[in-house]
Amino acid sequence: MRTSTLKFKLAAAAAVLCLLAPPALARPRGDERNTLRSLYTPEYLAFKKRIMAEFTKAGPGRFSEFVKRGKFGRDTGGDKNQKVLALTFDACGGRHSGYNKKLIEYLRREQIPATLFITGLWIEKNRDTFAELAKDPLFEIENHGLLHRLCSTEGRTMYGVHSTRDLGDVIDEMELGARKINDLSGRRPIFFRSATAYTDELSLKVAERLGMEVVSYDILSGDATHSSAKTMSANILKGARHGAVVIMHFNHPGWAEREALQLAVPELRKRGYDFIKLEDFSMK
């Protein structure tokens, strides 16, 4: 198989992230409708209307993963002799609302700080666990959206994953997810990651207006393609560089993230890497 073909297939499969493949652009169903209905307060609807009015003449712009943006790349600054990596873990939701407790226990045992991107759907099915994670200073809780929607202001999607339909849906996905996290943790998220990590440039601007920065990744671990621990470890070690963001998941108890890190972390530490939360990048 040609290298370019293999690379495309791996990227396509991995970018699905949580392996959701329902029809795109579907309207919320069941408990999702109830979730939106309960959050559509008069205050919120007025707020949403104001935000939409600010972007009425703006076009969607480029649609991409926006892998290397801002300070999450080679230009992290700080001590050039210090090397840091950010381990980030998504918890998506829907039928994929499990909890990889052994992974979290490993991070705690090794005192590895991490950033957790969490959806409103996952929170609803794991309230006690969310409260526990939010109180732990080792972890930074960030926004993976209310309903795990790919954020596109014109309804574009990738890999069959549910997408927002328009600007209003994007605001719902970002702002209502942020409010849910803030209400339950007392801290408003400062970063947002769209489902599949794809979004458009207008969504980036909306996130900024809402007080969040869109974050993608630099290193695909390969967990979403059910890669072995050895393969995931190799992917992380191959892509490791100062300031890189690694993407993994913690909502699938049967996946091998813990085993992969048990292989990769000792080697990364041997190479001189420290681990850092995204919120701490500006100080490094």
C-alpha positions in Angstrom: 0.0 0.0 0.0 1.4 3.4 -0.9 2.5 5.6 2.0 0.2 8.5 1.1 -2.8 6.1 0.9 -2.0 4.6 4.3 -1.5 8.0 5.9 -4.9 9.2 4.6 -6.7 6.1 5.9 -5.1 6.4 9.3 -5.8 10.1 9.6 -9.4 9.6 8.4 -10.1 6.8 10.9 -8.4 8.6 13.8 -10.0 11.9 13.2 -13.4 10.4 13.9 -12.1 10.3 17.5 -15.0 8.9 19.3 -16.2 6.7 16.5 -19.6 8.2 16.2 -21.1 7.6 12.8 -24.8 8.7 12.8 -26.2 10.6 9.9 -24.8 14.1 9.7 -26.9 17.2 10.4 -29.5 15.2 12.3 -31.6 17.2 14.8 -31.2 16.5 18.5 -33.2 13.5 19.7 -34.7 12.4 23.0 -32.7 13.5 26.0 -30.7 15.9 23.7 -33.8 17.8 22.9 -34.7 18.0 26.6 -31.2 19.2 27.3 -31.4 22.0 24.9 -35.0 22.9 26.0 -33.9 23.2 29.6 -31.0 25.4 28.8 -32.9 27.8 26.5 -33.6 30.4 29.2 -34.7 33.9 28.2 -31.3 35.2 29.3 -29.5 32.7 27.1 -31.6 33.2 24.1 -31.1 37.0 24.3 -27.3 36.4 24.7 -27.3 34.1 21.7 -29.2 36.6 19.6 -26.6 39.3 20.4 -23.7 37.0 19.4 -25.4 36.0 16.1 -26.0 39.7 15.2 -22.2 40.3 15.5 -21.5 37.7 12.8 -24.3 38.1 10.4 -22.0 39.3 7.5 -19.2 36.9 8.2 -18.4 34.0 5.9 -17.5 30.5 7.1 -13.9 30.6 5.9 -11.6 27.7 5.6 -12.7 24.3 7.0 -9.9 22.3 8.6 -8.5 20.7 11.7 -6.3 23.8 12.3 -3.6 21.5 13.7 -0.9 24.1 14.4 -2.3 27.3 15.7 -1.2 30.0 18.2 1.0 28.9 21.1 0.3 25.2 20.7 3.2 24.4 18.4 6.9 25.1 18.2 6.6 28.7 19.4 5.8 28.0 23.0 8.6 30.2 24.2 10.2 30.0 27.6 13.3 28.1 28.5 14.6 26.5 25.3 16.3 23.8 27.3 13.0 22.7 28.8 10.8 20.3 26.8 7.1 19.9 27.5 4.2 17.8 26.1 0.5 18.3 26.7 -1.5 15.1 27.1 -5.2 15.7 26.3 -8.0 13.2 26.7 -11.5 13.5 25.2 -14.7 12.2 26.8 -17.4 12.3 24.0 -20.8 11.0 25.1 -23.8 9.4 23.6 -23.3 5.6 23.6 -19.6 6.2 24.2 -20.0 7.5 27.8 -17.8 5.0 29.6 -14.9 5.9 32.0 -11.4 4.5 31.8 -10.8 4.6 35.5 -7.5 2.7 35.3 -6.1 5.4 32.9 -7.0 8.2 35.3 -5.5 6.2 38.3 -2.3 5.8 36.3 -2.1 9.6 35.7 -2.6 10.2 39.4 -0.1 7.6 40.4 2.5 9.0 38.1 1.5 12.6 38.9 1.0 13.4 35.2 -1.1 16.5 34.7 -3.5 16.3 31.8 -6.3 18.3 30.0 -9.7 16.7 29.8 -12.0 17.8 27.0 -15.5 16.8 28.1 -19.0 17.0 26.5 -22.3 17.8 28.2 -23.5 14.4 27.2 -20.7 12.6 29.1 -21.2 14.8 32.1 -24.9 13.9 32.3 -24.1 10.2 32.5 -21.1 10.6 34.8 -21.9 13.4 37.2 -20.1 12.0 40.3 -17.0 11.2 38.3 -17.0 14.6 36.7 -17.3 16.3 40.1 -14.3 14.2 41.3 -12.2 15.0 38.3 -13.0 18.7 38.4 -11.8 18.9 42.0 -8.5 17.3 41.2 -5.8 20.0 40.5 -3.9 17.5 38.4 -6.6 17.8 35.7 -7.8 20.8 33.7 -11.4 20.5 32.5 -12.1 21.9 29.0 -15.0 22.1 26.6 -15.7 19.3 24.0 -19.1 20.7 23.3 -22.6 20.2 24.7 -23.7 17.4 22.3 -20.4 16.4 20.7 -21.1 18.2 17.4 -18.6 19.0 14.7 -18.7 22.8 14.7 -19.4 24.2 11.2 -21.4 27.3 10.5 -22.6 26.0 7.2 -23.3 22.4 8.2 -20.2 20.7 6.8 -19.2 17.4 8.4 -16.5 14.8 8.2 -16.6 11.0 8.6 -20.4 10.9 9.1 -20.2 12.6 12.5 -23.1 14.8 13.6 -22.5 18.4 12.7 -24.0 21.7 13.7 -26.3 23.2 11.0 -25.5 26.9 11.3 -24.1 29.7 13.4 -26.8 29.3 16.0 -26.0 25.6 16.5 -22.3 26.5 16.9 -23.0 29.0 19.6 -25.2 26.4 21.4 -22.5 23.7 21.2 -19.8 26.0 22.5 -21.5 28.3 25.0 -23.9 25.8 26.5 -21.1 23.3 26.9 -19.0 25.9 28.6 -21.9 27.0 30.9 -22.6 23.4 31.9 -19.0 22.9 32.9 -18.9 26.2 34.8 -22.1 25.5 36.6 -20.9 22.2 37.9 -17.2 22.9 38.5 -17.1 26.7 39.2 -14.5 27.2 36.4 -15.4 28.3 32.9 -13.4 26.5 30.2 -10.9 28.6 28.2 -10.3 26.0 25.4 -12.7 24.2 23.1 -12.2 21.2 20.8 -14.8 20.4 18.2 -15.9 16.8 17.5 -13.3 15.3 15.0 -11.2 18.5 15.7 -12.6 19.9 12.4 -14.2 23.3 12.3 -14.3 26.5 10.2 -12.7 29.9 10.6 -15.9 31.6 11.6 -16.3 29.1 14.4 -12.8 30.0 15.6 -13.9 33.6 15.8 -17.1 32.7 17.6 -15.1 30.7 20.2 -12.8 33.6 20.7 -15.8 35.9 21.2 -17.1 33.5 23.8 -13.8 33.5 25.6 -12.4 30.3 24.4 -9.6 29.2 22.1 -10.1 26.3 19.7 -7.5 23.6 20.2 -6.8 20.6 17.9 -3.8 18.4 18.3 -0.3 17.7 17.0 0.0 14.0 17.7 -2.7 11.4 17.0 -2.2 8.5 19.5 -4.2 6.1 17.3 -6.5 5.0 20.1 -9.6 5.7 18.0 -8.5 3.1 15.5 -8.1 0.5 18.3 -4.3 0.5 17.9 -2.3 -1.6 20.2 -0.5 -0.1 23.2 2.8 -0.6 21.4 1.6 1.2 18.3 0.2 4.1 20.2 3.4 4.5 22.2 5.4 4.5 19.0 3.1 7.2 17.6 3.6 9.4 20.6 7.3 8.9 20.7 7.7 9.6 17.0 5.8 12.8 17.2 7.2 14.1 20.4 8.6 17.6 20.3 8.5 20.6 22.6 5.0 22.1 22.8 3.2 19.2 21.1 -0.4 18.4 22.0 -1.3 14.6 22.1 -4.9 13.6 21.7 -6.3 10.5 23.3 -9.6 9.5 25.1 -10.7 8.5 28.5 -14.3 7.4 27.9 -13.5 3.9 26.6 -12.6 1.5 29.5 -11.5 -1.2 27.0 -9.0 0.9 25.0 -5.3 0.7 25.7 -4.3 4.3 26.5 -3.0 3.4 30.0 -0.8 0.6 28.6 0.5 2.9 25.8 1.5 5.5 28.3 3.2 3.0 30.5 5.4 2.3 27.6 5.8 5.9 26.4 6.1 7.9 29.6 9.4 6.4 30.9 11.0 7.0 27.5 9.7 10.6 27.3 11.0 11.4 30.7 14.4 9.9 29.7 14.4 12.3 26.8 13.8 15.2 29.2 10.1 15.8 28.7 7.8 17.2 31.4 4.0 17.0 31.1 1.9 20.1 31.3 -1.8 21.2 31.2 -2.8 23.5 28.3 -3.7 26.3 30.7 0.0 26.4 31.8 1.5 26.7 28.3 1.6 30.5 28.5 4.0 30.2 31.4 6.4 27.9 29.6 
